[in-house]
Structure formats: structure tokens, C-alpha cells
Amino acid sequence: MQTLELKIPPVVLVALFALVMWLVSQLVPALALPMRWRLLLAGIFSIAGIAVALSGVLAFRRANTTVDPRVP
């Protein structure tokens, strides 16, 4: 079985992308939305993200495989 070429833990990727999103928000303030819309969109995207993550974990569990990409 081949090992992964890049062994970056998913938590590090989440932190890296969060930093990039914050930097973009600081550099492009013209795209700012009113607070009510931001909270609504944040809630929608959070719920969608959690649903996708949970369905992925459940699919891995049903297939009896690991969720950790560093341990094939």
C-alpha cells in the first residue's frame, strides 16, 4: 500500500485555511455584509459543513476504514 506523500494533519489544514480566510477578510473589506446576513450565512455554512463531515465519518465507519488519512 502506498503511503501519502503529504502527511499534513487535517487539524493543521483547518487552521491554515482559517488563517487564509481571515487574511482575505482583512484585505477585502468591500465585500463585508451586514452582521445579520453574516450570522445567517455562518450558521448555514456551519450546519452544512457539520452534515458533510458527519456523513463522511459515517461512510468511513460503515466501510470499516480509518478516518485518519495519515494511517491508511
LONUSE-29794 format. One record per atom (N, C-alpha, C): residue number from 1; chain; x, y negated, z. Coordinates in Angstrom, 3 decimals. Atoms other than C-alpha are relative to their C-alpha. Layout:
% LONUSE-29794
+-----+-------+----------+----------+----------+
!   n ! chain !       xx !       yy !       zz !
+-----+-------+----------+----------+----------+
! NUM !     A !        X !        Y !        Z !
...
+-----+-------+----------+----------+----------+
END
This chain:
% LONUSE-29794
+-----+-------+----------+----------+----------+
!   n ! chain !       xx !       yy !       zz !
+-----+-------+----------+----------+----------+
!   1 !     A !    0.838 !    1.174 !    0.000 !
!   1 !     A !    0.000 !    0.000 !    0.000 !
!   1 !     A !    0.886 !   -1.241 !    0.000 !
!   2 !     A !   -0.783 !    1.226 !    0.089 !
!   2 !     A !    1.302 !   -3.429 !   -0.927 !
!   2 !     A !   -0.267 !   -0.895 !    1.202 !
!   3 !     A !    0.197 !    0.983 !   -1.065 !
!   3 !     A !    1.877 !   -5.978 !    1.806 !
!   3 !     A !   -0.278 !   -1.347 !   -0.642 !
!   4 !     A !    0.306 !    1.324 !    0.514 !
!   4 !     A !    0.662 !   -9.511 !    1.383 !
!   4 !     A !    1.273 !   -0.825 !   -0.115 !
!   5 !     A !   -1.183 !    0.832 !    0.184 !
!   5 !     A !    3.214 !  -11.952 !    0.008 !
!   5 !     A !    0.008 !   -1.162 !    0.998 !
!   6 !     A !    0.102 !    1.115 !   -0.934 !
!   6 !     A !    1.981 !  -14.837 !    2.145 !
!   6 !     A !   -0.705 !    0.480 !    1.253 !
!   7 !     A !    0.594 !   -0.460 !   -1.256 !
!   7 !     A !    1.339 !  -13.985 !    5.757 !
!   7 !     A !   -0.327 !   -1.201 !    0.876 !
!   8 !     A !    0.437 !    1.175 !   -0.752 !
!   8 !     A !   -0.404 !  -17.128 !    6.949 !
!   8 !     A !   -1.282 !    0.361 !    0.727 !
!   9 !     A !    1.218 !   -0.342 !   -0.761 !
!   9 !     A !   -2.906 !  -16.502 !    9.744 !
!   9 !     A !   -1.162 !   -0.914 !   -0.386 !
!  10 !     A !    1.166 !    0.806 !    0.360 !
!  10 !     A !   -6.441 !  -17.694 !    8.958 !
!  10 !     A !   -0.204 !   -1.224 !    0.892 !
!  11 !     A !    0.170 !    1.146 !   -0.907 !
!  11 !     A !   -6.463 !  -19.963 !   12.027 !
!  11 !     A !    0.911 !   -1.152 !   -0.422 !
!  12 !     A !   -0.916 !    1.041 !    0.470 !
!  12 !     A !   -3.434 !  -21.836 !   10.670 !
!  12 !     A !   -0.561 !   -0.662 !   -1.256 !
!  13 !     A !    0.617 !    0.564 !    1.203 !
!  13 !     A !   -5.203 !  -22.270 !    7.325 !
!  13 !     A !   -1.154 !   -0.930 !    0.354 !
!  14 !     A !    1.112 !    0.857 !   -0.427 !
!  14 !     A !   -8.275 !  -23.684 !    9.085 !
!  14 !     A !    0.545 !   -1.325 !    0.519 !
!  15 !     A !   -0.582 !    1.224 !   -0.549 !
!  15 !     A !   -6.111 !  -26.180 !   10.986 !
!  15 !     A !    0.601 !   -0.860 !   -1.108 !
!  16 !     A !   -0.600 !    0.735 !    1.108 !
!  16 !     A !   -4.249 !  -27.160 !    7.804 !
!  16 !     A !   -1.072 !   -0.696 !   -0.834 !
!  17 !     A !    1.063 !    0.600 !    0.800 !
!  17 !     A !   -7.446 !  -27.750 !    5.832 !
!  17 !     A !   -0.751 !   -1.072 !    0.788 !
!  18 !     A !    0.630 !    1.031 !   -0.824 !
!  18 !     A !   -8.983 !  -29.688 !    8.748 !
!  18 !     A !    0.842 !   -1.273 !   -0.025 !
!  19 !     A !   -0.886 !    1.152 !    0.063 !
!  19 !     A !   -5.944 !  -31.968 !    8.730 !
!  19 !     A !   -0.103 !   -0.698 !   -1.355 !
!  20 !     A !    0.121 !    0.583 !    1.340 !
!  20 !     A !   -6.196 !  -32.485 !    4.969 !
!  20 !     A !   -1.329 !   -0.743 !   -0.148 !
!  21 !     A !    1.299 !    0.673 !    0.084 !
!  21 !     A !   -9.910 !  -33.311 !    5.249 !
!  21 !     A !    0.004 !   -1.309 !    0.782 !
!  22 !     A !   -0.074 !    1.227 !   -0.794 !
!  22 !     A !   -9.202 !  -35.836 !    7.989 !
!  22 !     A !    0.816 !   -1.063 !   -0.736 !
!  23 !     A !   -0.828 !    0.956 !    0.742 !
!  23 !     A !   -6.435 !  -37.458 !    5.903 !
!  23 !     A !   -0.778 !   -0.598 !   -1.175 !
!  24 !     A !    0.798 !    0.507 !    1.126 !
!  24 !     A !   -8.745 !  -37.735 !    2.887 !
!  24 !     A !   -1.047 !   -0.984 !    0.499 !
!  25 !     A !    1.014 !    0.920 !   -0.528 !
!  25 !     A !  -11.442 !  -39.348 !    5.044 !
!  25 !     A !    0.616 !   -1.336 !    0.400 !
!  26 !     A !   -0.660 !    1.243 !   -0.373 !
!  26 !     A !   -8.920 !  -41.918 !    6.244 !
!  26 !     A !    0.443 !   -0.796 !   -1.226 !
!  27 !     A !   -0.497 !    0.666 !    1.199 !
!  27 !     A !   -7.615 !  -42.674 !    2.748 !
!  27 !     A !   -1.117 !   -0.469 !   -0.931 !
!  28 !     A !    1.109 !    0.338 !    0.898 !
!  28 !     A !  -11.022 !  -42.898 !    1.023 !
!  28 !     A !   -1.233 !   -0.385 !    0.835 !
!  29 !     A !    1.142 !    0.374 !   -0.838 !
!  29 !     A !  -13.349 !  -44.792 !    3.395 !
!  29 !     A !   -1.218 !   -0.441 !   -0.809 !
!  30 !     A !    1.128 !    0.441 !    0.821 !
!  30 !     A !  -15.545 !  -45.943 !    0.471 !
!  30 !     A !   -1.062 !    1.089 !   -0.133 !
!  31 !     A !    0.950 !   -1.095 !    0.111 !
!  31 !     A !  -17.201 !  -42.517 !    0.471 !
!  31 !     A !   -0.735 !    0.285 !    1.309 !
!  32 !     A !    0.618 !   -0.211 !   -1.311 !
!  32 !     A !  -18.388 !  -42.891 !    4.061 !
!  32 !     A !   -1.522 !   -0.084 !   -0.108 !
!  33 !     A !    1.454 !   -0.030 !   -0.050 !
!  33 !     A !  -22.038 !  -42.073 !    4.724 !
!  33 !     A !   -0.472 !   -0.528 !    1.352 !
!  34 !     A !    0.520 !    0.381 !   -1.314 !
!  34 !     A !  -24.285 !  -43.430 !    7.466 !
!  34 !     A !    0.036 !    1.196 !    0.949 !
!  35 !     A !   -0.182 !   -1.045 !   -1.010 !
!  35 !     A !  -23.991 !  -41.463 !   10.712 !
!  35 !     A !   -1.091 !    1.067 !   -0.068 !
!  36 !     A !    1.095 !   -0.968 !    0.041 !
!  36 !     A !  -27.418 !  -39.808 !   10.382 !
!  36 !     A !    0.232 !    1.028 !   -1.112 !
!  37 !     A !   -0.252 !   -0.922 !    1.121 !
!  37 !     A !  -26.516 !  -38.317 !    6.978 !
!  37 !     A !    1.216 !    0.861 !    0.258 !
!  38 !     A !   -1.198 !   -0.792 !   -0.317 !
!  38 !     A !  -23.085 !  -37.259 !    8.172 !
!  38 !     A !   -0.327 !    1.140 !    0.946 !
!  39 !     A !    0.362 !   -1.037 !   -0.964 !
!  39 !     A !  -24.561 !  -35.367 !   11.109 !
!  39 !     A !   -0.857 !    1.083 !   -0.657 !
!  40 !     A !    0.848 !   -0.962 !    0.699 !
!  40 !     A !  -27.193 !  -33.725 !    8.908 !
!  40 !     A !    0.839 !    0.898 !   -0.904 !
!  41 !     A !   -0.853 !   -0.794 !    0.891 !
!  41 !     A !  -24.629 !  -32.632 !    6.303 !
!  41 !     A !    0.963 !    0.884 !    0.784 !
!  42 !     A !   -0.899 !   -0.806 !   -0.833 !
!  42 !     A !  -22.223 !  -31.459 !    9.007 !
!  42 !     A !   -0.728 !    1.208 !    0.563 !
!  43 !     A !    0.795 !   -1.117 !   -0.529 !
!  43 !     A !  -24.967 !  -29.329 !   10.543 !
!  43 !     A !   -0.306 !    1.033 !   -1.076 !
!  44 !     A !    0.311 !   -0.919 !    1.099 !
!  44 !     A !  -25.983 !  -27.837 !    7.192 !
!  44 !     A !    1.232 !    0.806 !   -0.393 !
!  45 !     A !   -1.219 !   -0.702 !    0.398 !
!  45 !     A !  -22.397 !  -27.013 !    6.224 !
!  45 !     A !    0.504 !    0.932 !    1.101 !
!  46 !     A !   -0.423 !   -0.865 !   -1.103 !
!  46 !     A !  -21.654 !  -25.611 !    9.677 !
!  46 !     A !   -0.819 !    1.284 !    0.036 !
!  47 !     A !    0.863 !   -1.180 !   -0.004 !
!  47 !     A !  -24.646 !  -23.278 !    9.592 !
!  47 !     A !    0.303 !    0.898 !   -1.196 !
!  48 !     A !   -0.330 !   -0.791 !    1.188 !
!  48 !     A !  -23.813 !  -22.190 !    6.037 !
!  48 !     A !    1.344 !    0.707 !    0.174 !
!  49 !     A !   -1.308 !   -0.605 !   -0.217 !
!  49 !     A !  -20.180 !  -21.565 !    6.976 !
!  49 !     A !   -0.043 !    1.147 !    0.987 !
!  50 !     A !    0.130 !   -1.071 !   -0.994 !
!  50 !     A !  -21.089 !  -19.521 !   10.024 !
!  50 !     A !   -0.706 !    1.205 !   -0.611 !
!  51 !     A !    0.725 !   -1.102 !    0.644 !
!  51 !     A !  -23.548 !  -17.468 !    7.962 !
!  51 !     A !    0.909 !    0.772 !   -0.954 !
!  52 !     A !   -0.920 !   -0.665 !    0.929 !
!  52 !     A !  -20.919 !  -16.741 !    5.292 !
!  52 !     A !    1.056 !    0.793 !    0.776 !
!  53 !     A !   -1.027 !   -0.688 !   -0.788 !
!  53 !     A !  -18.281 !  -15.858 !    7.910 !
!  53 !     A !   -0.563 !    1.260 !    0.656 !
!  54 !     A !    0.600 !   -1.164 !   -0.647 !
!  54 !     A !  -20.628 !  -13.531 !    9.788 !
!  54 !     A !   -0.335 !    1.099 !   -1.002 !
!  55 !     A !    0.308 !   -1.029 !    0.996 !
!  55 !     A !  -21.767 !  -11.787 !    6.624 !
!  55 !     A !    1.269 !    0.681 !   -0.487 !
!  56 !     A !   -1.274 !   -0.603 !    0.378 !
!  56 !     A !  -18.135 !  -11.249 !    5.664 !
!  56 !     A !    0.506 !    0.978 !    1.048 !
!  57 !     A !   -0.439 !   -0.884 !   -1.087 !
!  57 !     A !  -17.270 !   -9.786 !    9.062 !
!  57 !     A !   -0.860 !    1.264 !    0.028 !
!  58 !     A !    0.883 !   -1.170 !    0.015 !
!  58 !     A !  -20.312 !   -7.511 !    8.906 !
!  58 !     A !    0.316 !    0.925 !   -1.172 !
!  59 !     A !   -0.357 !   -0.826 !    1.158 !
!  59 !     A !  -19.332 !   -6.318 !    5.418 !
!  59 !     A !    1.292 !    0.773 !    0.260 !
!  60 !     A !   -1.245 !   -0.690 !   -0.328 !
!  60 !     A !  -15.825 !   -5.504 !    6.637 !
!  60 !     A !   -0.250 !    1.105 !    1.018 !
!  61 !     A !    0.301 !   -1.005 !   -1.022 !
!  61 !     A !  -17.222 !   -3.661 !    9.673 !
!  61 !     A !   -0.703 !    1.215 !   -0.611 !
!  62 !     A !    0.712 !   -1.110 !    0.644 !
!  62 !     A !  -19.594 !   -1.580 !    7.511 !
!  62 !     A !    0.941 !    0.855 !   -0.844 !
!  63 !     A !   -0.964 !   -0.730 !    0.817 !
!  63 !     A !  -16.656 !   -0.631 !    5.279 !
!  63 !     A !    1.111 !    0.622 !    0.854 !
!  64 !     A !   -1.006 !   -0.508 !   -0.931 !
!  64 !     A !  -14.608 !    0.319 !    8.381 !
!  64 !     A !    1.409 !   -0.475 !   -0.355 !
!  65 !     A !   -1.308 !    0.595 !    0.285 !
!  65 !     A !  -11.778 !   -2.032 !    7.426 !
!  65 !     A !    0.249 !   -1.135 !    0.973 !
!  66 !     A !   -0.369 !    1.075 !   -0.915 !
!  66 !     A !   -9.942 !   -4.737 !    9.311 !
!  66 !     A !   -0.356 !   -1.357 !   -0.601 !
!  67 !     A !    0.295 !    1.361 !    0.436 !
!  67 !     A !  -10.906 !   -8.397 !    9.131 !
!  67 !     A !    1.295 !   -0.798 !   -0.138 !
!  68 !     A !   -1.289 !    0.689 !    0.015 !
!  68 !     A !   -7.284 !   -9.487 !    9.674 !
!  68 !     A !    0.738 !    0.297 !   -1.299 !
!  69 !     A !   -0.657 !   -0.246 !    1.278 !
!  69 !     A !   -5.662 !   -9.944 !    6.230 !
!  69 !     A !    1.482 !    0.361 !    0.123 !
!  70 !     A !   -1.417 !   -0.316 !   -0.175 !
!  70 !     A !   -2.166 !   -9.513 !    7.679 !
!  70 !     A !    0.219 !    1.469 !    0.332 !
!  71 !     A !   -0.103 !   -1.407 !   -0.365 !
!  71 !     A !   -2.924 !   -5.908 !    8.726 !
!  71 !     A !   -0.883 !    0.817 !   -0.949 !
!  72 !     A !    0.810 !   -0.741 !    0.974 !
!  72 !     A !   -4.067 !   -4.028 !    5.616 !
!  72 !     A !   -0.294 !    1.420 !    0.440 !
+-----+-------+----------+----------+----------+
END
